[in-house]
Structure formats: C-alpha cells, structure tokens
C-alpha cells in the first residue's frame, strides 16, 4: 500500500494530529488550530472539510469539536499509532534499561504538538486512579506538566479517602503551577483532602533549620514522607536554574559540570550523578527510598537529557512520557554507553 500510495501515511498522521488537537482544544477555530499545529491554513481547512464530511468533527459558532463518532475513531487511531510505531516495544526497552516497573509512552512529541502533552497528562491521571487506594497519601511537586495532569484528571467521583500533599515548597512564581495549587486541584478531583505547605522551596542554608522547626511545615513534610505515591515532574538544568533565580556564574558552572536535569532541588549529569544541590524545603532525594511508587512525568524531545539524567538515578519506579522524548532518550543512552560519557562534542542538540 505504501508503494502504491506513498503519501497515504503522511495524510493519515496529519489528520490524526488534527483530530487529537481538536479533542484537546475544541471547540477551536481554524486559525488557532493552524497556529498550534504549524500547518498552512489551506491544509487545515481542506482536512477539516473532509473530516466534517465523514462525520468526525462538528462545526459550531465557537469552532470545531469532535463528534461522538470522531471520539470512537480517534480511540481506534490511538491504538493504531501505538502499533505502527511499536510503542509497546519502546516502553519495554526503556523499562529494561532503567530498571523501571512500568513505562507508559504516548505517541507523538509534545514539543511540536501541544495535544500530546494533554494526552500524556490524561494518561498520568488514569494511571493514578488505577493505583490509588483508600487511605493513601499522594505527594506532588509543581511545574507545568503536573498542572496539566491536575487539569485533565478524570472528574468522576473517586470515592476513596486520599490525602494529597505538596512535596516541595513554592518557587514564588505562577501560582497555577505550584505544588500547593496542584495538590488542591487533584484532591478536589479525587474527592479527597489536602494539606498545604506554606513555605518557599529555596531558602538560604542558615534559615532551613529554622523553617523546618515550624510545626505546621514540619507536619506536612512528615506527611509527604509517608506518601504511598509520589508524582513529580522533571526539569532541564538550565530551565530550573532560571526559575530558581540562580545567577549567571552559578548557572554556567552547572552546565560546565555537565548538569542536564533537575528534580527535588538536585542537579544531575547524564549518568544520574549529583553535581549541585540547593538548600530547600520539602522532600529530599533520600526520602524517595521509603515511597512505594515514584512516578515521573515529563515529555518533549527537548527534555530527553533531563529525563535520562533523572531516570539514571535509579529513584523512579514509573515513567510516563511521550514518543519524542522516549526515542531520543534511547539514542542518548546508547551514545553515553558507547562513548563512555557525555561531552559537548557528541551531545544530540538537534
């Protein structure tokens, strides 16, 4: 079929991408869809006309949205995409390399397709619902990916007594992506309760002990250490240095020492070795040893180095990511294995 109609695969994947974007953004206007997907308006208009004629999307004054039949077809295409790209084989390979209990890979790359990040967040939410039990404690960190998980979390009544707690203090930035906010939103979706950590994440070393003596802060951190499940994001070293307000000299020093990923206030090189740590309030790396399920959620090929670094620490049990990140992590892992390390000469920055 591919030899007879070579463009068939490209057309199928493009329309699949459009349907996923409509599911994520709908109702959405054609111009917004064109902007989000980086396609020409003519191509989007033509494909939408065909999808509408097939009864897969509906047009309204607010834009296009999926029809009930479109939902069914898209679910089938999701399964087809997993088979076409051998996503199951990719999950198994990543799990074996990093010694993970489970890997879930969502088709696509969230760097180039915003609907993939939402799909990844929905999968993370579904996974949480499948493992949380009555009386469990769920600890969460902050960040845009986990904020998306909270937003996309299935809203049906969960009917279990789950307590959600922030695993880290706040970074004093956008309130929507702080751990406290995410804890509240997830608790509401779960029908459970929450506790708040009223403390900054980054503080001067001389103040950490004093802050940790405050009873309410100490109690919430103690609760997070008893978590059954920890859900956390992964940041690139440079991005997290910027969010923490580190000066240029410190940031350049991190990069010079090979820092590529960050989690829990620690900066790691590609081998998972700590090259720098901040004095901070919240769970620390050694606390993860006592948590049954440590679940990392991150995607986009631009985060592959960071994901490689954090998974190489051996502290994660489950990784939820997208295909773009997963395939690049596999290539990077192979390159670090054959080259015996990572240097600027062979980093895959493209």
C-alpha positions in Angstrom: 0.0 0.0 0.0 2.8 2.4 0.9 4.4 1.8 -2.5 1.2 2.4 -4.4 0.1 5.4 -2.4 3.3 6.8 -0.7 1.6 9.9 0.6 -1.1 7.8 2.5 0.9 7.5 5.7 1.6 11.3 5.8 -2.0 12.2 5.2 -3.2 9.7 7.9 -0.8 11.0 10.5 -1.6 14.7 9.7 -5.4 14.1 10.1 -4.7 12.1 13.2 -2.8 15.0 14.6 -5.6 17.4 13.7 -8.2 15.1 15.4 -6.1 15.0 18.5 -5.7 18.7 18.6 -9.5 19.2 18.2 -10.0 16.8 21.1 -7.6 18.8 23.2 -8.6 22.3 22.2 -12.1 22.0 21.0 -14.2 23.9 20.3 -11.4 25.6 18.4 -11.3 28.0 15.5 -9.4 27.1 12.3 -6.9 29.9 12.7 -6.0 28.8 16.2 -5.7 25.2 15.0 -3.4 26.4 12.2 -1.2 28.3 14.7 -1.0 25.4 17.2 -0.1 22.8 14.6 2.2 24.8 12.4 0.3 23.8 9.3 -0.9 26.0 6.5 -4.5 27.3 6.8 -5.3 25.8 3.4 -4.2 22.3 4.6 -6.2 22.6 7.8 -9.3 23.9 6.0 -9.1 21.1 3.5 -8.6 18.4 6.1 -11.4 19.7 8.3 -13.8 19.8 5.4 -13.1 16.1 4.8 -13.3 15.2 8.5 -16.6 17.1 8.8 -18.0 15.3 5.7 -17.1 12.0 7.3 -19.0 13.0 10.5 -15.8 13.0 12.7 -15.9 16.7 13.6 -18.8 19.1 14.2 -18.8 22.8 13.4 -20.3 25.4 15.7 -20.1 29.2 16.1 -17.3 28.7 18.6 -15.2 26.4 16.3 -14.9 22.7 15.6 -15.1 19.9 18.1 -15.1 16.1 17.9 -18.4 14.3 17.2 -19.3 11.1 19.2 -18.2 9.1 16.1 -15.0 11.1 16.0 -14.2 10.1 19.6 -14.6 6.4 18.7 -12.5 6.7 15.6 -9.8 8.7 17.4 -9.6 6.0 20.1 -9.0 3.4 17.4 -6.4 5.6 15.7 -4.6 5.9 19.1 -4.3 2.1 19.2 -3.2 2.0 15.6 -0.5 4.6 16.2 0.9 2.6 19.1 1.2 -0.5 16.9 2.5 1.5 13.9 5.3 3.0 15.9 5.9 -0.1 18.1 5.3 2.0 21.2 5.0 -1.2 23.3 8.5 -2.3 22.3 9.8 1.2 23.1 8.2 1.0 26.6 9.7 -2.4 27.2 13.2 -1.3 26.1 13.1 1.8 28.4 11.9 -0.2 31.3 14.7 -2.7 30.9 17.4 -0.2 30.5 16.5 1.9 33.6 15.1 -0.9 35.7 11.6 0.6 35.8 8.5 -1.2 37.0 6.4 0.4 34.2 6.8 2.8 31.3 3.9 4.5 29.5 4.7 6.2 26.2 2.2 8.4 24.5 2.6 8.6 20.7 3.9 12.0 19.4 6.1 14.7 20.6 4.7 17.4 23.0 7.4 19.9 21.8 5.8 20.0 18.3 2.2 19.0 19.1 0.5 20.6 22.2 -2.2 17.9 22.2 0.4 15.3 23.1 1.1 17.0 26.4 -2.5 16.8 27.3 -2.7 13.2 26.2 0.3 12.5 28.5 -1.4 14.3 31.4 -4.6 12.3 30.9 -2.7 9.0 30.8 -1.0 10.1 34.1 -4.4 10.8 35.6 -5.8 7.5 34.6 -2.7 5.7 36.0 -3.1 7.5 39.3 -6.7 6.4 39.5 -5.7 2.8 38.9 -3.2 2.6 41.7 -4.5 4.9 44.5 -6.3 3.1 47.3 -8.5 4.1 50.2 -6.3 5.9 52.8 -3.3 6.5 50.5 -1.2 9.7 50.7 -0.3 11.2 47.3 2.6 13.7 47.2 3.0 16.0 44.2 5.6 18.5 43.0 5.0 21.6 40.9 5.5 22.5 37.2 3.6 22.9 34.0 3.3 19.2 33.3 1.8 18.3 36.7 -0.5 21.4 36.4 -1.8 19.8 33.2 -2.3 16.5 35.0 -4.5 18.2 37.6 -6.4 20.0 34.9 -7.0 16.8 32.8 -7.7 14.5 35.7 -10.9 12.5 35.2 -13.6 14.2 37.1 -15.8 11.3 38.0 -16.3 10.6 41.7 -13.4 8.6 43.1 -15.0 7.6 46.4 -11.7 7.0 48.2 -10.1 8.7 51.1 -6.9 10.0 49.5 -4.9 12.8 51.1 -2.9 15.0 48.6 0.2 16.9 49.9 2.8 19.1 48.2 6.2 17.5 48.2 8.0 20.8 47.8 7.6 24.4 48.8 6.8 27.2 46.4 9.1 29.0 44.0 7.2 32.2 44.2 6.2 32.1 40.5 2.9 31.5 38.6 0.5 30.2 41.3 -1.1 27.8 38.8 2.0 25.6 38.6 3.0 25.5 42.2 2.7 22.3 44.2 0.2 23.7 46.6 -2.2 24.5 43.8 -1.8 21.2 42.1 -2.4 19.4 45.4 -5.7 21.2 45.9 -6.9 20.6 42.4 -6.0 16.9 42.5 -7.7 16.5 45.9 -10.9 18.1 44.6 -10.9 15.8 41.5 -10.2 12.7 43.7 -12.8 13.7 46.2 -10.2 13.6 48.9 -8.5 16.0 51.3 -5.3 18.1 51.1 -2.7 19.8 53.2 -0.7 22.9 52.2 3.0 23.6 52.6 3.2 27.3 53.4 7.0 27.7 52.8 9.3 28.7 50.0 11.2 25.9 48.3 14.5 27.7 48.1 15.9 29.4 51.2 19.3 30.3 52.4 21.0 27.4 54.3 21.1 29.3 57.5 17.2 29.5 57.5 16.3 26.0 56.6 16.5 24.5 60.1 14.5 27.4 61.5 11.7 27.0 58.9 11.6 23.2 59.5 11.0 23.8 63.2 7.7 25.5 62.4 5.1 22.8 63.5 2.7 23.1 60.5 5.5 23.0 58.0 7.2 20.1 59.8 3.9 18.1 59.9 3.2 18.5 56.2 6.7 17.4 55.3 6.4 14.4 57.6 3.1 13.5 55.9 4.7 13.7 52.5 7.5 11.3 53.6 4.7 8.8 54.4 3.3 9.0 50.9 2.4 5.8 49.1 2.7 7.6 45.7 4.9 10.5 44.6 4.1 12.2 41.3 6.9 14.5 40.1 8.0 16.4 37.0 11.5 16.7 35.6 13.1 20.0 34.6 16.1 20.8 32.5 19.1 22.1 34.5 19.1 25.5 32.7 15.3 25.9 33.0 15.3 25.2 36.7 18.3 27.4 37.3 16.4 30.2 35.7 13.2 29.5 37.7 15.2 29.5 40.9 16.9 32.8 40.0 20.4 31.4 40.1 23.0 33.9 38.9 24.7 33.6 35.5 28.0 32.4 37.1 26.3 29.6 39.0 24.2 28.6 36.0 27.3 28.4 33.8 29.1 26.5 36.5 26.3 23.9 36.5 26.5 23.5 32.7 30.3 23.2 32.9 29.9 20.4 35.4 27.6 18.5 33.0 24.3 19.3 34.7 21.4 18.4 32.3 18.4 17.6 34.6 16.9 18.6 37.9 14.5 17.1 40.5 13.9 17.8 44.2 16.5 20.6 44.2 19.3 18.4 42.9 21.0 18.9 39.5 22.2 15.7 37.8 24.6 14.9 34.9 23.6 12.4 32.2 24.8 9.5 34.4 22.4 10.5 37.2 25.2 11.8 39.4 24.6 14.9 41.6 26.7 17.9 40.5 24.9 20.5 42.6 22.1 20.8 45.2 20.1 23.6 46.6 19.1 24.2 50.2 15.3 23.7 50.0 12.1 22.8 51.9 10.4 19.6 51.0 11.2 16.0 50.1 14.8 15.3 49.5 16.3 12.6 47.3 16.9 10.1 50.1 13.2 10.3 51.2 12.2 8.6 48.0 13.6 5.3 49.2 10.6 4.9 51.5 7.9 5.7 48.9 6.3 2.7 47.1 5.6 4.3 43.8 7.7 7.2 42.5 6.1 8.3 39.2 8.0 10.7 36.9 6.0 12.6 34.2 7.8 14.6 31.5 7.8 14.8 27.7 9.1 16.5 24.6 12.4 15.6 23.0 13.9 18.8 24.4 13.7 17.2 27.8 15.4 14.0 26.8 18.7 14.8 28.5 16.9 15.8 31.7 14.8 12.6 31.6 17.9 10.5 31.0 19.6 12.1 34.0 16.8 11.6 36.5 16.0 8.1 35.4 19.7 7.2 35.7 19.5 8.0 39.4 17.5 4.8 39.9 15.0 6.6 42.1 12.0 6.2 39.8 9.6 3.3 39.6 7.3 4.5 36.8 7.9 6.9 33.9 5.2 8.5 31.8 6.5 10.3 28.7 5.9 10.8 25.0 7.4 9.2 22.0 9.6 12.1 21.0 11.3 12.1 24.4 11.5 8.3 24.7 13.2 7.7 21.4 15.7 10.4 22.0 16.4 9.1 25.5 17.1 5.7 23.9 19.6 7.2 21.5 21.3 9.3 24.2 21.6 6.3 26.5 23.2 4.3 23.7 25.6 7.1 22.9 26.7 7.5 26.5 27.2 3.8 26.7 29.4 3.5 23.6 31.3 6.8 24.2 31.8 6.2 27.9 30.3 9.5 28.9 28.8 12.7 27.6 30.8 15.6 26.2 29.8 18.7 24.2 31.3 17.0 21.1 28.6 14.5 20.7 25.6 15.9 22.5 22.4 15.5 20.4 21.2 19.0 20.4 19.4 18.9 17.1 
